[in-house]
Amino acid sequence: MGQVWQNVNAPVFVIYGTSDTIMSRADAQAISETVNHIHPGHASYWEVDGMDHLLTVNGKFHKDLVPTILQWIKKQLGTM
């Protein structure tokens, strides 16, 4: 996995939910750290308490997800 992420030369927003049973916290953090090691400042990491791999918390789509992603995109585009 690390080699692939080392070759990414684009902004990366890693989102990890603490109830994710597919990806571990260590995997998510490793993505962010790998990208930032090769391209400092290119990766952002956001951890959401109770969110699963389907982006839900308690069976409901996490309400802050879309606004947070849009804010991150705007920041990348320099419109904030």
trRosetta pair geometry for C-beta under 8 A, 3 or more apart (Angstrom, degrees):
i j d omega theta_ij theta_ji phi_ij phi_ji
1 4 6.0 -62 -161 35 38 111
1 5 6.4 24 153 -10 73 111
1 27 7.3 -23 124 -149 172 93
1 30 7.2 71 103 113 127 127
1 31 7.4 -71 155 -84 118 83
2 5 5.9 -65 -148 44 33 104
2 6 6.1 40 155 -30 69 105
2 30 7.0 -77 -86 162 91 113
2 34 5.2 -157 -140 -118 78 144
3 6 5.6 -50 -148 27 31 117
3 7 7.0 25 156 -16 60 105
4 7 6.2 -67 -164 34 32 107
4 8 7.4 40 143 -35 64 98
5 8 5.5 -36 -155 8 47 118
5 12 7.8 35 -150 -93 98 170
5 30 8.0 138 42 129 162 80
5 31 5.4 -152 -114 -141 154 68
5 34 4.4 73 104 102 127 134
5 35 5.5 -87 170 -60 102 81
6 34 5.9 -86 -67 170 70 106
6 35 7.8 -153 -95 -91 32 45
6 37 7.8 -44 -111 77 86 105
6 38 5.0 129 -150 -49 71 154
8 12 6.1 56 131 -59 144 128
8 35 5.8 -39 75 -113 117 106
8 39 7.6 -108 96 17 71 139
8 42 7.6 169 114 134 95 140
9 39 6.0 155 -125 -77 62 150
9 42 7.5 -93 -152 -131 38 159
10 42 7.1 118 99 -170 22 120
11 42 5.6 -142 -106 -166 46 71
11 43 7.5 158 -163 -85 52 36
11 44 7.6 12 -175 -1 96 99
11 76 4.7 -126 31 -122 171 129
12 31 7.0 -130 150 150 143 104
12 32 7.1 -164 103 -105 116 60
12 35 5.0 -106 32 -122 142 175
12 42 6.1 52 14 135 89 88
12 43 4.3 -18 69 -108 105 82
12 44 7.2 -178 92 27 57 62
13 43 7.6 173 -81 -156 26 59
13 44 5.1 -9 -116 64 69 103
13 46 7.0 4 -178 6 91 112
13 69 6.8 140 113 -125 159 76
13 72 5.0 71 -99 152 145 157
14 28 5.3 145 167 -173 120 84
14 29 7.7 154 122 -85 152 27
14 31 5.0 149 -100 88 138 120
14 32 4.6 -108 22 -60 146 100
14 43 6.2 23 -9 -173 109 107
14 44 7.0 -173 27 89 72 49
14 45 4.8 -15 69 -109 108 69
14 46 7.1 167 88 26 57 65
15 28 7.8 -85 88 -150 22 130
15 46 5.1 -14 -112 69 70 101
15 48 6.8 15 -175 -8 92 113
15 55 7.9 28 123 -107 137 96
15 65 7.5 67 -160 -136 155 95
15 69 7.9 -38 -58 -80 143 99
16 20 6.3 -97 -165 7 70 145
16 23 6.6 -115 -124 104 93 121
16 25 6.0 106 162 -116 149 61
16 28 3.6 73 -76 172 130 175
16 29 7.6 -33 -23 -44 159 68
16 45 7.2 -4 7 -168 110 90
16 46 7.3 168 27 87 67 51
16 47 5.0 -22 73 -110 97 73
16 48 7.1 177 90 22 44 73
17 20 4.5 120 69 -42 86 97
17 47 7.6 148 -96 -163 22 59
17 48 4.9 -30 -104 70 72 99
17 49 8.0 -11 -155 95 65 3
17 50 7.0 -56 -171 92 97 30
17 51 2.8 -111 -123 92 121 85
17 52 5.4 -98 108 -39 146 9
17 53 6.8 -146 47 -61 123 35
17 55 7.2 -173 -44 -107 141 38
17 57 7.6 -151 -146 -77 125 84
17 62 7.8 -155 -100 -47 123 146
18 25 7.3 15 -115 -74 65 114
18 47 6.6 63 -53 177 89 101
18 48 7.0 -137 -3 90 81 49
18 49 5.3 -1 14 -132 134 43
18 50 6.0 4 58 -34 104 28
18 51 6.8 87 25 39 63 65
19 50 5.3 20 -19 -163 123 35
19 51 6.1 -180 38 79 96 22
19 52 4.5 -55 102 -77 102 73
19 57 7.6 130 25 -116 136 65
20 23 5.1 -20 141 55 138 78
20 24 7.7 -163 95 -87 107 21
20 28 7.9 92 59 -43 156 133
20 51 7.1 8 -49 105 88 72
20 52 5.6 137 -88 -157 49 43
20 53 4.6 97 -139 -62 87 76
21 52 6.9 -9 2 -149 84 98
21 53 6.5 -87 43 -16 63 118
22 53 4.2 59 15 -91 122 152
23 27 4.9 -124 -167 79 86 133
23 28 5.6 89 144 -53 125 94
23 53 6.7 130 13 -103 89 106
24 27 4.6 104 54 2 78 99
24 28 7.1 -146 94 -2 44 85
25 28 5.8 -57 -149 39 33 109
25 29 6.1 28 156 -15 68 110
25 47 7.4 27 -129 -119 101 126
26 29 5.9 -57 -142 42 27 108
26 30 6.1 34 155 -26 63 108
27 30 5.6 -55 -147 33 27 114
27 31 6.8 33 154 -24 62 99
28 31 5.9 -49 -158 25 33 112
28 32 7.0 25 150 -10 63 105
28 45 7.0 117 145 -142 97 106
28 47 7.7 123 112 -92 145 88
29 32 5.7 -58 -153 41 38 110
29 33 5.9 33 153 -16 71 111
29 45 6.5 42 -112 -134 61 151
30 33 5.7 -56 -138 43 31 109
30 34 5.9 34 160 -24 66 108
31 34 6.0 -57 -146 34 24 110
31 35 6.5 19 159 -13 61 108
31 43 7.0 -179 127 -146 75 147
32 35 6.2 -59 -149 38 27 106
32 36 6.1 16 159 -9 64 114
32 43 4.3 175 -144 139 64 133
32 44 7.2 -75 -131 100 115 12
32 45 4.1 -12 -93 -66 165 112
33 36 5.9 -62 -142 46 28 106
33 37 6.0 37 156 -31 65 105
33 43 7.7 -93 -28 77 18 148
34 37 5.7 -50 -147 26 28 114
34 38 6.8 9 161 -2 61 106
34 43 7.9 73 64 -24 59 160
35 38 6.4 -70 -155 45 29 98
35 39 5.9 -41 173 51 70 99
35 42 5.2 -113 155 87 106 108
35 43 3.8 109 81 -43 127 127
36 39 6.9 -77 -116 76 25 58
36 40 5.7 48 -171 -123 71 43
36 41 6.6 98 -131 -20 89 23
36 42 6.3 -169 -90 45 55 75
36 43 4.8 -99 -46 40 89 107
37 40 7.7 27 -122 -74 8 67
39 42 3.9 17 112 -7 114 141
39 43 7.7 108 79 -19 96 86
44 72 6.3 -151 63 -138 154 123
46 68 6.6 130 -156 158 167 139
48 51 3.8 24 101 3 119 134
48 57 7.2 -111 148 -66 115 121
48 62 6.0 6 180 -139 154 161
48 64 7.7 176 -120 71 121 113
48 65 7.6 -13 -83 -84 159 89
49 57 7.9 52 98 -122 61 130
50 57 4.5 67 113 -139 108 102
50 58 6.9 0 161 -31 129 79
51 55 6.2 -8 -172 -145 115 36
51 56 6.8 150 -147 73 70 24
51 57 5.1 -52 -87 -68 65 90
51 62 5.2 -13 -106 -62 121 140
51 65 8.0 126 -127 -75 148 116
52 55 7.4 -71 73 -6 62 16
52 56 5.6 -13 41 59 101 77
52 57 7.6 165 0 -83 76 43
55 61 6.1 17 116 -141 97 73
55 62 5.6 -107 170 15 75 104
55 65 5.8 53 -172 -107 116 164
56 59 5.7 -1 160 -150 134 11
56 60 5.8 146 -156 67 94 22
56 61 5.6 -55 -99 -84 78 35
56 62 6.5 -169 -122 -33 23 75
57 60 6.3 -34 66 64 65 78
57 62 5.1 78 -7 -90 106 87
60 63 7.7 2 131 -42 112 87
61 65 6.9 -95 167 27 86 135
62 65 4.3 95 86 -35 101 110
64 67 6.0 -69 -157 52 53 105
64 68 5.4 51 151 -26 84 115
65 68 6.0 -69 -149 38 22 108
65 69 6.3 17 160 -15 64 110
66 69 5.8 -56 -143 38 30 109
66 70 6.2 30 159 -18 65 108
67 70 5.7 -56 -144 39 31 112
67 71 6.3 34 156 -22 65 105
68 71 5.7 -51 -148 34 31 112
68 72 6.5 31 152 -19 63 105
69 72 5.6 -54 -150 36 33 112
69 73 6.4 34 152 -20 66 104
70 73 5.6 -51 -146 35 33 112
70 74 6.3 34 154 -19 65 105
71 74 5.8 -54 -149 37 30 112
71 75 6.5 34 151 -22 63 105
71 80 7.1 62 -163 -86 71 148
72 75 5.6 -54 -152 34 32 114
72 76 6.5 32 151 -20 65 104
73 76 5.6 -54 -151 34 33 111
73 77 6.3 22 154 -10 66 110
74 77 5.7 -62 -145 45 31 106
74 79 4.6 -87 -162 69 84 101
74 80 4.7 94 127 -46 107 103
75 78 7.6 37 180 -73 30 29
75 79 7.9 -92 -64 49 20 64
75 80 5.0 -30 -86 25 63 136
